[in-house]
Amino acid sequence: MKTKKHMKKEAPHELPSLPQKPAVSGIHLVVYSNCVPEKEFVLANGKHLKNLFELSESLAEIEDHIFSHHVSKERNDFANWVAGVFGEKQLAESFKKSLSRERHEISLLKHLLGKLLNEKKD
């Protein structure tokens, strides 16, 4: 058995360099484009959202009372944000049709997948 003193140090594994440009630039722009700081969405728990990817993550993580604060029969803050800040009117309409967090998640993922598939066709 080798002791630490006698063990040969292995060179750290190097990761391959990432491409400078995303493979699918259109979906990258839709999903990861940050809005200007003054248009960030601030959840009732104080967390700031800057893009649709962060919205997707938050929909999966936030507590029910936080979701209900933003989505009710009277209002849908997520629909207003995606339409007003990102111009995603179709997604906003889909959000307005449901009070369910799961439907919001599904609508967002379908919307982003649709963007990806349309981008791949071009």
ROBADREN-601005 format. One line per field, with one value per residue (C-alpha): residue in three letters; x, y, z; residue number from 1. Coordinates in nm, 4 decimals. Layout:
# residues N
residuo = (ala ...)
c1 = (X ...)
c2 = (Y ...)
c3 = (Z ...)
num = (NUM ...)
***
This chain:
# residues 122
residuo = (met lys thr lys lys his met lys lys glu ala pro his glu leu pro ser leu pro gln lys pro ala val ser gly ile his leu val val tyr ser asn cys val pro glu lys glu phe val leu ala asn gly lys his leu lys asn leu phe glu leu ser glu ser leu ala glu ile glu asp his ile phe ser his his val ser lys glu arg asn asp phe ala asn trp val ala gly val phe gly glu lys gln leu ala glu ser phe lys lys ser leu ser arg glu arg his glu ile ser leu leu lys his leu leu gly lys leu leu asn glu lys lys asp)
c1 = (0.0000 0.1370 0.1349 0.0453 0.4134 0.4894 0.1809 0.2397 0.0451 -0.1735 -0.2122 -0.5541 -0.7881 -0.8293 -1.1712 -1.2047 -1.2548 -1.6118 -1.7117 -1.7101 -2.0548 -2.3474 -2.4393 -2.7957 -2.7772 -3.1512 -3.2611 -2.9599 -3.0798 -3.4386 -3.3522 -3.0492 -3.0859 -3.1032 -3.3411 -3.2149 -3.1763 -3.4722 -3.7031 -3.5954 -3.8803 -3.8688 -4.0415 -4.2318 -3.9389 -3.6999 -3.5252 -3.4549 -3.5157 -3.3322 -3.4317 -3.6642 -3.4231 -3.4299 -3.8093 -3.8154 -3.5894 -3.7918 -4.1243 -3.9866 -3.8471 -4.0624 -4.3039 -4.6750 -4.7564 -4.4974 -4.6458 -4.9986 -4.8877 -4.7944 -5.0669 -5.4333 -5.7711 -5.7044 -5.3506 -5.0697 -4.7418 -4.5450 -4.7651 -4.7231 -4.3454 -4.2839 -4.5077 -4.3920 -4.0210 -3.9473 -4.2325 -4.3395 -4.7127 -4.7962 -4.6335 -4.8134 -5.1489 -5.0699 -4.9839 -5.3119 -5.5131 -5.4024 -5.3609 -5.1465 -4.7727 -4.7329 -4.9158 -4.6913 -4.3832 -4.5151 -4.6144 -4.2728 -4.0866 -4.3078 -4.2561 -3.8784 -3.8755 -4.0805 -3.8253 -3.5459 -3.7189 -3.7948 -3.4340 -3.3037 -3.5195 -3.3583)
c2 = (0.0000 0.3382 0.6196 0.9716 1.0555 0.7900 0.8310 0.9708 1.2883 1.2707 1.5681 1.7261 1.6434 1.9291 2.0071 2.0684 2.4314 2.5333 2.6795 3.0573 3.0662 2.8555 2.5679 2.6943 3.0692 3.1412 2.9341 3.0569 3.4125 3.3279 3.1254 3.3013 3.6624 3.8765 4.1651 4.5007 4.5130 4.7469 4.4952 4.1911 3.9952 4.0018 3.7055 3.7535 3.5844 3.8511 3.6388 3.8215 3.6568 3.7877 3.5448 3.2632 2.9970 3.1413 3.1549 2.7878 2.6948 2.9045 2.7571 2.4175 2.5354 2.8059 2.7326 2.7147 3.0356 3.2251 3.0923 3.1772 3.5293 3.5839 3.3769 3.4035 3.4655 3.8386 3.8477 3.6613 3.8386 3.5818 3.6362 4.0117 3.9805 3.7471 3.9584 4.2995 4.2359 3.9614 4.0160 3.6524 3.7117 3.3495 3.2234 3.4916 3.3797 3.0222 3.1332 3.3248 3.0104 2.8313 2.8847 2.5724 2.5837 2.2582 2.4030 2.7094 2.4865 2.2773 2.5854 2.7408 2.4229 2.3666 2.7261 2.6992 2.3638 2.5158 2.7958 2.5387 2.3323 2.6417 2.7559 2.4166 2.4376 2.7635)
c3 = (0.0000 -0.0994 0.1466 0.0503 0.0476 -0.2139 -0.4314 -0.7752 -0.8414 -1.1471 -1.3745 -1.3442 -1.6285 -1.8662 -2.0011 -2.3719 -2.4579 -2.5216 -2.8558 -2.8666 -3.0266 -2.9012 -3.1308 -3.1570 -3.1278 -3.1594 -2.8617 -2.6682 -2.7210 -2.6241 -2.3156 -2.1741 -2.2843 -1.9749 -1.9544 -1.8370 -1.4584 -1.4057 -1.5800 -1.3787 -1.2246 -0.8464 -0.6857 -0.3615 -0.1835 -0.3155 -0.5801 -0.9076 -1.2464 -1.5516 -1.8290 -1.9316 -1.8127 -1.4616 -1.4800 -1.5758 -1.2836 -1.0414 -1.1480 -1.0514 -0.7174 -0.5621 -0.2828 -0.3599 -0.1745 -0.3819 -0.7048 -0.5862 -0.5012 -0.8672 -1.0347 -0.9401 -1.1024 -1.0733 -1.2108 -1.3784 -1.3185 -1.5199 -1.8267 -1.7969 -1.7619 -2.0574 -2.2817 -2.1686 -2.1303 -2.3833 -2.6300 -2.5934 -2.6434 -2.7319 -2.4128 -2.2127 -2.3538 -2.2596 -1.9041 -1.8758 -1.9510 -1.6342 -1.2630 -1.2341 -1.1751 -1.3682 -1.6708 -1.6550 -1.6534 -1.9428 -2.1423 -2.0964 -2.1907 -2.4968 -2.6002 -2.5711 -2.7495 -3.0305 -3.0607 -3.0773 -3.3452 -3.5545 -3.5236 -3.6371 -3.9556 -4.0670)
num = (1 2 3 4 5 6 7 8 9 10 11 12 13 14 15 16 17 18 19 20 21 22 23 24 25 26 27 28 29 30 31 32 33 34 35 36 37 38 39 40 41 42 43 44 45 46 47 48 49 50 51 52 53 54 55 56 57 58 59 60 61 62 63 64 65 66 67 68 69 70 71 72 73 74 75 76 77 78 79 80 81 82 83 84 85 86 87 88 89 90 91 92 93 94 95 96 97 98 99 100 101 102 103 104 105 106 107 108 109 110 111 112 113 114 115 116 117 118 119 120 121 122)
***
